Amino acid sequence: MKKIRKCCLLFCVSFFLTGCGEGQGSVTSDPVNSAVSSGEERQSDFTEELVNSSGSSGADAGGTQPDIMENPAYNPNGRQVLTAVVTSPSITSEILERIRAFNDSSPSYFVEIMDYKAEGARVLEAADLENRLPLEILSGKGPDLVIWNGYYTPALASEMLMMDLNDLMDADPDFHREDYFENILQAFERNGGLYIFPSSFAVSTMCGKAEELGADRGITESWEFGEILDAFENSSHAEVVFDYPNKEYTLNYVVGGCMGNFVDWNSGECHFDTPEFVEMLEFCNTLPDGFDDLESYYEFYSSGKCFLYHPHLSTPWSMAEVRARFGDVELRWPGVPVTDGEKELGGGVAAPCGECFSICRNSSDPEGAWEFIKSYLMEDMQRNTRGNPLLRSVFEEKIQDALTVEYQTINGTEQEKVRYQVLLTEREGAVGFSCITEEDAELYRSIIENTHRSAGGDPGIMDIIMEEAGAYFGGDKDAATVADIIQNRVSMYVGERMK
């Protein structure tokens, strides 16, 4: 079985990588969904306050405006109105608060949410957005801004519909690229243009025991496909290549990360009815149904049975989680393997972590829309991001915070305070950490600095693929038949969105 998985791995990993190399979008396998603490009803009321809040619908019978309209957060008062569409099915209270804060502080601009929900619907369906947004932008009636909440699709965030944000950054004397992670912004470029701007980010990578991966390798030295295959073949204890919990998760992760290999977003052509995609399906079908029966996650990783672990690095504390799984063993972090000759791209793959933004080509005031995006890049806002801050100085603040030991007094004794916990299994319980180490911090910086790719995906396409793949995994259809069905369905889906 180990040899079979080794042969299939070449197809699986190569597709993941080559699609990621040009930074075509955001990973869909690990979405960030914000919980609305105040409840759906209160959130809906709050949304109505901001949607079309410059209109007169809030006036009472006598024509006077309610008190809320006296607040600059709800009344343009002669300022330039910037229209925005939020792609989240349910707009989070966090986004609404940030829009309101911008409106309250900006002397020149006022952001108003355009409601793209179907009449009578409580949430925004993806189809409503995908049907209306391109038509309205191309006809000059679209919004100024699109606020993507945790994901975006290359079909919409494209050169045809969105502005190249590099032009606005270059023309802004107050924006200094060197203050931010330029390599991360470049990772999101597509065909040399930046059509999506992440306010924060996470990095997916891979690591494993030096004993299994090769102790002679550099700590973060990238590897090519042949190298990973040889290392797996020669490993002493590896039984499975990845730590993905089951075949469905693996397929979603791998295909979502290499969508550009199967969909040409310029021509709309699709290539799922290929031997390579069939091999990918067959590889995923060799994986176990899950690892839920593991008695010890710690033993699974530290023993080398799992060849590669794929952490999602969204905070410096992620390094503590890796140590909880592996213990005090020597590790290597080559990341996701690269195609031949692309080692300079590094092993990390970036993805948005929270809101990201596009400015529509029909925007009446792109400079104003850019001012709104910049409001997310201020120090206070960056300190409150879910993932890694794009602003370098705040990123370093978070590392220094994770390096700091805090103390508390318990029964008269001063003790280190546990600031981060990692739950292994119910039987093993949680491992607590008071801080990360200097080695953790230096390695974390190195991985982020050497990330030059981003992953791409489309939720609608992934829904089709996962739905049809279920018939193959369940034994109802063969892989080639499923690949043909996926090709036909996705071709129709993409064609409808690129007309």
N, C-alpha and C positions, 0 to 999 in steps of 0.2 A: 504493500500500500504506500510505503514511503516513497518508493521509486515512481509509482504512478503519479502521486501528487507532485513530485519533483518535475516530471515532464510537463504536466498541465500548468505548473506555476509560471513557466516562461510566457505563455499566452496571457494569463491572468494579470501578472505584474506589468508586462510590457504595455498592455492597453491602458492600465491605470496611469502609467507614467507619461506616455507620449501625449495623452490627452491633457494632462495637467501642465505640460511644459509651456504652453502659451498663455496660461492664466485665463481660462475661459469662463470662469464663474465660481460659484460657491458650492461647497459640499452640501449635499442634501441628506446624507445619512446621519448627521448629527446636528439636527436643527436646534436653535435656541428659542424656546417659547417662554415668554414672560407671563408670570402669574399676576392676575389683577387682584390685588388684595382687597380692594373696596367693593368687589362684586360686580357682576355683569350689568345689573340694572343701573347702579350708580355710574358705571363707566359709560353706558349708553346715553344717560342724561348729559354727562360731561361732553361726550362727542357732539351731541346736538348743539351745545353751547358754542363749539368752535366751527362746526360745519356751517358754511354760509352765514357766519356771525355778523357780517357787515350788512346783511339785508335788513328789511323792515318787519320781518315776521314776528319779531319779539315785541313790537309795540302794542300797547294796550288799546282799548277802544277809543281812548281820548287822544291817541297819537303820541303819547309820551313813552320814552324808552325806559325799560326797567333799569334798576340800579347797576346791573351787571355790565350794561353798555357804557357806563362811565369809566370802567376799568380799561386801560389801554390794551390789556391782553385780549379784550373781546371787541374792540372797536377800532377800525383803521384810523379814524380821525384824520383823514387826508393823506395818510401814508400809502406808498405803493403796495398794492395787494399782490402777494405771491401765492399762487394756487398749488396745492400739493395733494398727491394721492398716496395713501398708506396701503401697502400691499397685504398687511396682516389681515386675516379673516376677521379678527376682533382687535381693534386698535387698543393698544395697551395704555393704561393710565400713565405709564412712564413717558411714552411718546407725547401724549397730550400735555403733560406737565412741561415738557421741554419746549413744545411749540408755544405754550402760554408764556413761559419764561422769556422766550425770544421776543414775542410780541410785546411783552411788558417793558423790555429794555431797549428795543430797537427804535431809534428816532425816525427811521426812514422806511422801514418795511413791516408788513403785517402778513403772516402766513395764515391762509384759509384752507381748510381741508375740502377737497372735492369728493363727493360721495358717489362711488361707482357701484354700490350695491343695487341689485335688481329691486324694483319697486316692491315694498312690503317685506323684503328680506332683512334679517337681523345681522347677517355676516356677509362679507365680501367673498364671493366665490371666484376661484382662479379664472374660470371661463368668462366671467363678467369683465374682469380686468383685461384679459388677453384679447377679447373681442373689441372692446371700446378704445383702449389706450392707443394702439397703432393708428386706428382710423382718425381719432381726434388729433393726434400729433401731426400726421401727414396732411390733415386738412387745416392745420393752424389753430385748432380749438382745444388742444390738449393742455395739461397743467404745466406749470413751470418746473415742478419738482416731482420726483418719485422717491418715496421713502420706503426702501425694501427692509422689511423687518426680519432679518436673520437669513434670508436667502434671496437669490435673484435668478432669473432665467436669461440665458444669452439671446433667446429669441426676441426679448423686449429690450434688454440693456445692450443695444447694438449701435453700430455706427449709423445705421439707417434712421434710428429714432432718437438717439441721445448725443449730447455734445461731448467733445474730447475735453476732459477736465484739465489736461495738461496746459491748454491754452490759457485758461483762467488762472491757474496757479502761476504761470510764467508772467502774466500781466499784472499780478497783484504784488505791489512793493512791500506789503505787510506780511506776506506769506513767505517763509524761508524753508525750503525743502529740507535743508540739512538738520532742522530741528525735529524732523520726523523720520520714520523708517522708510527711506526712499526705496530700499530693496523690496519692501512689502507692497508699496504702491506700484512698482514696476511689475511685481508678480501678478497684479490684477489687470495689466494692460492686455489688450487684444489687438493684434495687427498694428502695434505701435501706438494705439490710442487708449486712453483711460476713460472708460464710460461708466465706471462704478467706483465709488469712493467709500471704503470701509472706515467707520469711526473707531473700531477696535478689531482685533483679529485673534485667531487661534492658529496653531501650527500642528498638523498631524505629522508624525514621524514614526520610526521604528527603532527598536533596540533589542539587544539580547545579550546573553552571557558571552564574554570574550572567549571562554573555553570552547564554545560551540561555533561562534562566528569567525573566530580566528584572532588569537591574541596578538599577532604581529601587525594587525591593521591599526590605523590611526583611530583615535577615539571617535571622531566625527567624519571619518573618511568615507565619501560616497562610494557606492559600488555599482557596477553594471550587472546586467542580468546573468551573464555567464558566471560571475563571481558568486552571486547568491546561490545559484544552483550547485556550484562546486562545494560551497561551504555547507549547504544542507546535506549533500551527499556524504560529506566527510565528517559530519558532526557525530559526536560520541553518543548522545542521548536523545536527540530530537526525534519526536514522534509525529508532531503536527507542525506545519509551516507557520500558520497564523493562530492568533488567539480569538478569532471571530467566533461568536457563540453558535452559529449554525449556517447552513448553506444560503438561506434567504438573506441574512445580514451580510454575508460575504459578497453575494451578487450585487446587492444594493450599494455597498461601499465601493466596490471595484468599478462597476459600470458608472455610478454617479461621479466617480473621479476621472473618468476618461471619455465623457460624452462626445468630445470633439473628434474621437477616432471613428465614431459611427454616424455623426451628424455634421454635415458641412453647413454652418450657419450662414454662409454667404449664398450658396446655391440652393440649399434646402434638400440636397440629396442625402439619403440614408443608406447605411451599409450594415444592417443587422443580419442579412441572409448570407453570411460568409462562414467559411470553415473556422475562422478565428473566434467568432462569437459563439458558434456551436461548441468549440473546445472550451470556452469559458463556462458555458452552462454545464458541460460535462465535468469540468473540474469542480465546480461548486457542489455538484451532486455527490462527489466522493467524500465531502466533509461530513463530520458527525452531526447528529441532530442538535447537539448542544453540549455544554460543559457543566450543566447544572448539578450533575452528580459528583463533581469533584469534591473530595473530602478536604483538600487543602489547595487553595490557590497559590499559597506561598510555595508549596512543594512543586506545583505544576511549573512555575517559572524558575525558581532557584535551582531545580534539578536539571534544567535544560530540556525537559520534555517538549516545551513550547519553544520553537526556534526563534520566533519573532513576536514581540509584544508591540502594540501600536498605541502609544499614549497620545492624548489630545492635550497639547500644551496651551492652556489659556491663562495660567497663573504660575508664578515661580513655585508655588506649593505643589505643582504637578510633579516636581522632581522628588518630593517626599513620598508621593504615592508610588513612584517607580521603586524606590528603595524599600517600601513596605512589601512590595511583591517579590523582589529579588533578594532582599537582605544585603549583607555586606559582601557582595561578590563583584568581581571586575566586569564592567559592561562596555559594550561598544554601541555607538549611535550612528550607524551609517544611513539611517532614514529609509525612505522608499527608494528602491533602486532606480537608476536613471538609464536612459538609452545610451548606446555606444557613443562615446565622445562628448557626453553632456555632464561630466562629473562636476564641472564648475557651477552647475545649477544647485548643488547641495541636495540634501536629502529631505528637507522639510517641505511641506505643502500647506500653503496658507488658505484660510477660509474666514469670511466675515464672522464676527461674534457680536451679534446685536445689529443695530441699524446701519445700513449703508445707503448711499444716495446716488441718484442720477439727475442730470439737468436735461430737460427735453429740448429738442432742436427748435421747437416753436416758442420757447420761452420769450416772453416780452421783456424780461429783465434778468438775463443770466448772471450778471454781476450781483444782483440782489439775492438770487438763489444761492450763489456761492457764499454770500455772507451768512446765510442760514447754515450751510454746511460747516462753515468755519466756527459757528457757535458750539458745535460738538467737539471742536479741537482745543478749546480753552482748557487751562489747567484743571479747574474745578470739575468740568465735565469729564475730562479724561481720567481723573481720579476715581470716578464712579462708573467706569465701564465694566462690563461683565468679563471681557477678555483682556488681552494685552493692550495697553494703551498705544496708540500710534505715535504719541508725543514721547520722544526719547527721555526727557527729564522725568516725566511721571512714571515711565516704565522702570527707570532706575530707582525711583522712590519706592515702588512696590517690591523690588528686589531687596532693598535695604530694610524694608519693614519685615519681610520674611526672614531675614538674617538676624533680626533682633529678638533676643530672649526676654520674655516678660515674666515677672514673678508674682506670686500670690502667697498669702499667709494662711496656712491650714493647721489648726490646733496649735497655734503658736510657732509653727515652723515655716520658714520661707522656702517655697518650692517653685520650680519652673512651671509655668502655666502651659497646659496643652492647648495649642492654637489651631491644630489641624489634625483631623482623624481620617483614617482610611479603613473602611469596613472590608474585610476579606470574605469570610463566610460566617454564617451564624454560629458555627461551632468554634471558629478561630477568633471571632469577635473583631474588634477594631484595634488598629495600631495608632498611637498618638505621637505627635511631633510638636516640639516647642519652637523649632526654627529649622531652616534649611542650612546646609553647610556652604562654606565658601566655594568648594568644588562644585556643588549644585548650581550656585549662582553663575560661576564662570561658564559652565557647560550650557546653562540655559541661554545666556547671552550669545554664545557661539552658535547655537542652533538657530536662534532667531535671526542673527546677522547673516547666516548662510542659507536663508530661505529665499528662493527666487522663482517659485512656481505657485500657482493657485489651482484648486480643483474646480471642475465644472459639472453642472447637472441641470436638469429640468424636471420639476416635480411631476408634471403631466406625463412626460415620457417614462419616468420611473414607475409611475402608477401602472402604465400599460405593461412594461417589462415584468414587474413583479406579479401582476395578475396572471399573465400568460405563463410565466416560468413555474407558477404553482402547479400547473397541469403536468409539467415535465417532472418536477420533484415528486409529485404524487403518483407517478407511473401511468398517467392517463394518455400521454402523448410523448413521442420521441423528441429529441433535442432539435433535429433539423426542422421538423414540422413547426415546433414552437418558434424557432428563429424566423421562419417564413411568415408566420402570423404577426410576430412583432414587427418585422420589416414593413408589412402592409399597413398595420395600424399606425405605427409611428410616422410613416411617410405621409399618410393622410393628415395626421395631427400637425406635423411640421408644415406641410403644404398650406393648410388653412391659416396658419399663423404668419406665413411669409408672403401672402398674396399682396 
